[in-house]
Amino acid sequence: MKKSILQVAPQTYSRHLIHGPDRIWAETNCYTDLWIELLHALGHEPIAALPFTLAIDFEGDQWTFFKFPLADLYELYGLDVQELAIWKSLIEHVEEQVTLGRPVLVEVDSFYLPDTHGTAYQTAHTKTTIAIVEIDVENNHLGYFHNQGFYNLNGNDFTHLFRLHMQDDIYLPPYVEFVKVWDNKKTQAQLLETSINLLRRQLKLLPTKNPFDTFTTRLTKDVDWLTGEPMETFHQYSFVTLRQFGACYELSKTYLQWLEQNGQTGLSGTIEIFNELSTSAKTIQFQLARAVSKKKPLDLSSLEKMGQSWQTAMDTLLNLYP
């Protein structure tokens, strides 16, 4: 018997505008993208939860892997996210929680996700997170959110995803969360007020040192190393650096536009700065790829300008939302 939380189908599901065709970065990261779509499908506005994107930093070997703070999801939408202890088979836990009306977020292998066709499906074993909202154990069927949308998988993909064909006593269970959905609908005014409070909280968590300064220093050293590495290393490096802050700051731009649409003023210049930061990240990504493949020097002067723009934007926000 099929257990479903939401009445959605891959053929008719309409993505949130964040995953529209006009975006600079089509995807952000798997965890953030699936939450955008899950919130959207549950009837919430995910943009209100984006203040966290402003406080990312360069962490030494990568930019912050930005994720929705779970406390913010509860404060804004009444969604209580808890870790699910796996003490039986994973499929038993998933079926029970979905039956209770709780989406289940599971770390899985992209090798068995048909929506990753052309990147990982049946070609590469990579970790990712999906949000399961539909399951039919008898018919080997799953409905899940991943990246930009809602998808189904069936048959052998279902069997392998849940390791139903394996007898492995040493198997390490994945990290799993479940979402308890409370009735906590807010008016638009209440949602805006709560979101701005979260914005002020995030502005207190800004990096104490300009992250573009530290990233420029590190990238200067890493270019020579990357030229001796295969292109796969470049793609991995680019994902955790340029793509991370580029996609994140595009979300920051979207958030500030939402504030402006809801009556907040003085944000137009800062919106443009985040648009430039996001666009410039993609430009540098292409330049870095050419520098690595052709073993040529990389001009990093644009990163200095980005650092100055970042500081201007943050100073403006701190003045507007003390």
N, C-alpha and C positions, 0 to 999 in steps of 0.2 A: 504494500500500500504506500502510495506517495505521500510524504509529509512536506508541506509547504508553508512558509511564513508569509511570502509575498506573492501576489498574483502577477508575475512578470514572465515574459518569454523573450529569448534572444532575438526573435524576428521582429518584435514590436517594441522592445525596450528603447526608450529615448534617453540618451546620455545627458549628463549635466553639461552646461555651456562651457565649463572648464575644459572639457574634452572635445570641444568643437573644432572645426577645421581651420579656424583662423589663429590657433595658438602658435606661439614661437616654439614651445616644447610640447610635442604631442602627448608625452607622458612625463610623470615626475619620478616617483618610485612606487613599487608595488603596494606598499602598506598605505601610503597617502592616497594613491589613486583609488584603491578599493573602498576606502572610507568615504571619499568624495561621492562615489556612486551609491554606496550603501545608505549614507545619510540622505541622498537625493531620493532614493527609492522608498525610504521610510517617511518621506514627506517633509524633510528638514532642509534648510538652506545651509549647505556646507561652507559657504564663503564666510559666514559669521564666525566660524571657528579657525580662521586663518591668521590671527595675530601672532601665533607661534613662529611663523615664517620669518618674522623680522629679526629674531634673536639668534640666527645661526652664526657659526664661527668657523674659521679654519682650524681643524683639530690636530694639525701636525703632519698627518699622512692622508688626510681627507677633509672635506667639508662636512659639516653636521648632516647626518642622515635624518632629515627632518620628518617628524611624525606628529600626528595629532596628540596632544597631551590628553590622557584619559580623563583627568579631572575636569578639563574643559568640556569634554563631550557630555559629562554628567551635568555640569553647571548650565550648559546651553540647552541641551535636549533631553535630559533625564535618562541618558544611556549609561548604565552601570557595567563597565567592562571588567571581567574577572578572569583570572587564570583558571583553566580547566585541568584538574589533575587526571592524568591518564593512568588508570589502574586496571581497566579492562581493555578490550580491543578498541582501537580508535573509532571504528565504525559504529560500535555500540553507543559510545558517548555522543557522537555526532547525531545519530538518529534520535536519541533521547532528548538532547537539548533542542533540536529543531522541532520536535514534537511539542515541547514546552513553549515554542514561539521565540526561541533565542538564536539569533545568528551565531555561527561558530567560525572563528578565524583560525585557520590552520596553516602551518608551514608545510609545504608540499614540494614535490619535484616537478619542475616545469616540463620535464620529458613526457609527462602524461596529460598535459593540458592542451587540448586542441586549439585553443585561442592563441597559443604561442607558435602556431604554424609559420614556418619561415625563419624562426629565430632559435627556439629550443625544442619544440615538439618533435619527439622521436629522434632528436639529433644531439641534445646536450642535457646533462643533468645539472640543473641549477636550482637553488632554493628560492622560493617565492611564497607569498601569503595569499590565500583566497578566503573569501567569506561565504560559507555555505548557508543557503537559505531554503534548499529543497533537496530531498533525498528519497529514493525508492530502492531499498536494499534488495528486494526480490527481483527487480528488473535492472539492477546495476545502473542506476541513473542518478545523476547529481546536477543540481543547479547552483551556480556560484558566481559571485562577483570577483573580477580580477582585472587589474589595470583599468582600461577605459570602459568596461561594460559588464553585461550579464551574459553568461554562457552555460551550455549544457555539456556534459560528457557522459559516455555510456560504454557498456561492454568491457573490453579488455582494459581500456584506460581506467575505468572504475576499479576493476580488480587489482591492477597494479598500483594505483594511487593509494589504496588502502592496504596493500600488501596481503591480499586475501589468498594469494597463491604461495605465500612464504611460510615456512616454519622456522622462525629465527628467534631463539630464546634470548639472544644478546642484543636484539634490536632496541635502539634508543628511541623512545617516543619523541615526536616533534613537540614544539611549543605550541600550545593551543589556548585560545581565549574564547569566552562566550559573552554575549551581550544581553543583559537583562533590560528589557524595554519598559520604562515607567511612563506613565501618562503625565508629561510635563510640558505641554504645549504653551508657548509664549506668544504674546502679541508681537507685532513687528517692533513696536516701541520698546518692549521689554527685551527682545532679542538684541536690538541695537545697543541698549544700555548695558546689558551683560557683556556683549562683545567688546565694547569700549573699555569696560573694567578689565577685561582680559588683556586688551592692548596695553593699558597702563602697566599691568603686571609684567608683560613681556618686555616692555621698554626698560624695566629695571634689571633685566637679564642680558642686556646688550654686551657684546665683547668689550673688555676694558682697553683692548688694543685693536686698532684698525685691522680687520682680518685680511684685507687686500695687501697690506704691507708684509705680513708674515707669509701669505701665499706666494707673493712675487719672489720673495727670498728663496722659498722652497722650490718653486718652479724653475728658477734660474739654475739651481743645482740639478734638478731632475731631468732637464732637457737632454743633457749629454748622456745620462744613463738610459733614457728612453730610446735614443737613436741606436743603441746596441741590443734592444729588446725586440721580440716579434710584435706585430701589429696588435695581436690579441692583448698584450700587456698595455699598449696605448689605449685600447678601448676600455679596459678595466680602470686605468688611471683616469681617463676622461670622465667616466661615469661617476666616480667618487669625488671628483673635483669640479670641473667646469660644468658638467651637466647638473650636479647637485645644486650649486648656488644659482646657476642660470634658471633652472626650473623652479627653484624655491622663490627667487625674487620675482618671477612672473606671477606666482601666486600672491606675493606681497602686493604687486601692482593691482591684481584683481580685487584684493581685499580693500585697498584704499579707494578704488573706483566704487566699490559697493558702499563704503562710508560716504563718499561724495554724493552718490545717488540717493542716500538717505539723509541728506541735509547737512553733512559735515563740510566745512569750508577750509580754504587754505591749503588744499592737498594737491592741486594740479601740478605744481612743479615737482613735487616728490613722486607723484605717479609717473611722470616722464622720466625721472631718474631711474626708477626701478625697471621701467621699460628698456632703457638704455643698458642697464646692467645685465638684464636677461638676454638682450640681443647681442651685446658684446661678448658674452660668454660663448655663444654659438659661433661667432666670428673667430674668436681665439681658438676654439676647438678645431676648426678647419685649418687655421694657420699652424697649429701644433701638429696636426696630422701630416701636413706637407713638410714641416721641418723635420719630423721624425723619419718619414719615408725617404726624403731626399738628403737627409743628414745636413741640413742647412741651419744657420742660427735663427732664433726666434726673437722678433722685436717685442719686448714686453712693456713698452712705454704706455700702451693703452691701459694696462693694469694700474699704473700710477694714477691716471685720470679717474679710473673707476673707484679707486680708494678715496679720492677727493670728493667724488659725487656721493659715495656711500656716507661719508661724514656729514655732508650737507643735508642729506635726507634724514639722517638720524637726529641731527641737531634740530631740524624743523619739527619732527614728530615729538621730540622731547619738550619743545616749547608749546606745541599745540595740546599735548596730553601729559601735563606734569603729574 
